[in-house]
Amino acid sequence: MISGSDFHHVLRAAIERSGLGLERVRYHLLQRGCRVSVATLSHWQSGRRKPERQGSLHAVVLLEEVLSVPEGTLAAALGPPRLRGPRQQRRVAADVVWPGEPQVLPLLGEVDGEDEFLVRLSHQDVVRMGADGAEVSMVVRLVVRAARSGVSRLPVVSVLDGPHPTGQWVRPVRHCAVGETRYLPESGCLVASLVFDRELDRGEVIMVEYEVVNPVGAPPSVRSERKLRFPVREYFVEVAFAAELVPSRCRWRIVDGAGVARGGGLRLDNANTAQFAVSGAEPGTYAVHWDW
């Protein structure tokens, strides 16, 4: 029996005794249908993070098989679930935010592990439309505050209006890099890990900026939609239309977490842009719709 009272001690000892490197451990988990990154395994065995979510707990059960330790060894070392204190936000479940897009849930995986410890102070989306009516790109600027120390990443989710063989790509602009990226061409769904340029201490603020670039040949669009899983102190969106193709009408629409919808008209300015802002934005769907 492997000794050690803390999970990371028990896991590290089990890995050392198995003779497997973390990449091989990751491979054996993947063969069993469980996707866990090498970085996550490293964090688990170092004690920087602890498996807590349902997918991670399932991985722990499979790790016992991969590492040939007695059943329950790693699970018992985890101890009782960590109590959730005021430093953590409650997120809206992914299947509530993306009810018609079940492919998002398995793609999120371990990419989705830290964003509940980031308080959203500001979220800005700037969308650029092309002369063919398709969305060219979206620049996203986020200002967040860490609710605990050690937070360094958040997930990016982008879904095209339909399938596409190559899909979108994420370009880091300020204070971030792009980590693990997964894309499903049959659904046009992309999930990427945005990695900050530093780990945050509790209470520290960072502004990150990135751009989601759509592929050439994407279908024309009649809306830009943002799904928020957390409250945001201020949410702002701007949709900039090409002079060659300007919509005849624009409107905003919000659907809250209870499914209640409200909306209204939007006027284009002299630069052919529609702008919309919400203070104290609660989790839900925030969209700008237009008619060509």
N, C-alpha and C positions, 0 to 999 in steps of 0.2 A: 504494500500500500504506500502511495506517495504521501510524504508528510508535508505539513505547511498549512496554516489556517487561512491565509489570504488566497483568493482566487488566482491572482497573477503569479504568486509563488508556486501554486500547485500546477498551473498551466505551463509555466516555464520549465519546471522539473519534468513534466510529462513530455514536452517537446524535446528536451535534451536527451531524455532516456530513449525516445523513439528513433533518434538519429536523423530525423527529417528536418530539412530547412523549411522556412516559412513559405517559400514558393511551392514546395511539394505538398505541404499541408493544405495550402489554398487549392492546389490542383485536385487533391483527393476529396476535398469538400465539394468542389465544382462537379466532380464525377458523381456525387451523390445528390446533385441538384441544388446545392447551397452555394451562393455566391458571397464570399467574404474577401475583402482586399487584403493584401500583405500588410499594408499600413495599419489596418484595423487589428489584425492578429498581433502585430508588433505592439500596438497600444495596449491590447489586453494583457500580454505577457509582461509588460513593463509597469502595469498598474495605472497608466494614464487614463484609461477608460475601462468601463466594466460592461459586460453584456447585460442589457436590460430589456430591450424590445423583443417582441415575440419572435421575429426572424433571427435575432441574435441568440436567444435562448434555444431555439431549434438547432442553431449551429453548434452550441455547446454540447448538446446530446450527440451530434454527429462527430464532434471532436473526440469524444470518449472512444468511439469506434475507430477513428483514424489513428489515434495515438495508443490504442490497445491498453486502455486503463479500465479498471472495474467500473461497471455501470453505476452512475450516480456520483462518481468521484469529483468531477468538475462541477456538476450541478450543486452538490452539497457545499462546495467551497464558496459558491456565490453568496450563500446566506439569504436572508429575507430581502424582499424588494426594498430599494431605497425609498425613504419617505420623501415626498415631493413638497418642498418648502416654497416660500414666497419668491425665491430667486428664479424659479422656473415658470415659464409661460405654458398654458395649456393650448396645444395646437388643435385645429379642426382636422379630423381624420381625412386622409387622402381620398378615401372612397366617397366621402361626403362632398369634397371640393371637386373631384373629377368623377362623378357618378356614371357618366357615359364613356369613360376612358379607363377601363380596368387595367390596361397595360401599364399605366403609370405606377401602380403600386409595386409590382415586382422590380421595376427599373429603379425605383428610389433606393431600396435596399439600405446598405450602410452609408450611402451618400446622405441619408436623411437623419443623421445622428446628433447633430449639434445645434440646428437652427432654432430649437425651442429655447435656447439660452441666449438668444439675440433679441433685444428689444428694438423694434422698428421705430426709429424716430422720423424718418422720411423715406419715401419711395417715389421715384420719378421714372416714368416711361416716356420716351420720345420715339415715335413710330414714323418711319419714312415710307411713303407709298410710291410706286413706280407709275410710269405713263401707261402701262398695260393693266393697271388696276390691282396688281399683286403687291403684297408687302415686301419691301426691299430689306429692311432691317429695323431693329428696335434697340435703342441705347437705354440701358437701365442704370440708374444711379441710386444707391442705397446708403443711408446713414443709419448705423446700428450701434447699440451699446451692449457690451457683454454683461450678462447676469451672473457669470461665474468665470473663473480664470481657466485658461487652456483652450478656449474656443478659437477655431481657426478656419472654419469653412461653412458653406451653406449650399443647398442644392439649387440648381437652375432647371426649371421644367419649361419646355416649349413644344407646342403641338401644332403642326401644320393643318390646314383645312382638309387635307386628304393625303393619301399615300404618295411617297416620293422616293426614288432609288438612292439618292445621296443625302438629302435632308439638310438641316441647318448646321451651322457651326458657331461656336462661342469664341469671341475674341476678347481677351482681357484688355482693359484700357488703363485703369488706375488701381494701384494697391491690391492687386490680386493676380492669380494665375489660374489656369484651367487644369483640373486634375482628371480623374476618371470620367469618361464620357460613354454613354450608351445610347444607341439609336435603333428604332424599329422601323424599317422602311415601309412595312405593310400598313402601319398606322400613322406614320409621320411624327412619331413621338420621340423627343430627345430629353434625356436627363443627364446633367453634367454636375460635377463637383467643383465649386468655385472656392479656391484656396486663398486665404488672405496672405499678405506679404509678411505677416507676423502673427504669433499667438497673442490673444488679447488677455490682459489682466481684468479681473472683475471691475466693472465700472468704466472701463476704457471704451472710447468711441472710435469708430473707423468709418471712412467713406470709401466705398468700393464702386467701381464703374466698369461695366462690360457691355458688349454689343452682341446681339444674336443676329447673325446674317442668314437670310433665307436663300435657298438655292435658285439659280436661274431656271425659269420655266415653272415656278410655283403657280398654282391657280389663282385667279383674281379673288379678292376678298371683299366682304361687305361689313366687316367688324374687326375691332381690335379688343381683345378680352384679357383681363388680368384676374387670376384667381388668388385671393389672399387667404392664407391659412392662419394668420396672426393679425391682431390689431396693429394698425399703423397710425401714428400721430398725424401724419399728413401724406395723402396720396395724390399724385398729380400725373396726368397723362396728356400728351400732345400728339395729335396725328397730323402730319404734314403731307399734303397731297401735291402731286406733280401738276404743273400748270397745264399740261396737255390733257389731263383728265381730272376734273373737279366734280365732286358729288353734288347732286341736286338738293340733298337734304342730309343733315347730321343730327344725331340725338344721343343722349347718354342713358344708360340703364344700369341699375344696381339690383342685384338679387342677394338678400341677406342669408344668414345661415339657416333661417327658418323657411326659406323659399319664398319670402315676400318680395315682390318686385316693385320698383318705382322708377320713373324716368322723366325725361323732358327734352326739349329741343336744344341744339347747339348751333351757334352762328359761326361761320367761317370768317376769319379776319382777312386783312389785305394780303397776307402772305400765304393764303390758302391753307391755314391750319385751324384745327378745332382743338380747344383746350378745356380741360375739366379737372377740378380739384375737390377733394373731400378732406375735411379735418375730422380727426377721430374716426378713421375708417375701421369698421369692424370686419371680421372675417366674412367673406362672401365673394361674389363675382362683380367686377367693375368693368363696364364695356362702353365703347363708343361704336355706334352703328351708323351706316350711311347707305344712301341709295344712289346708284349711278344714273 
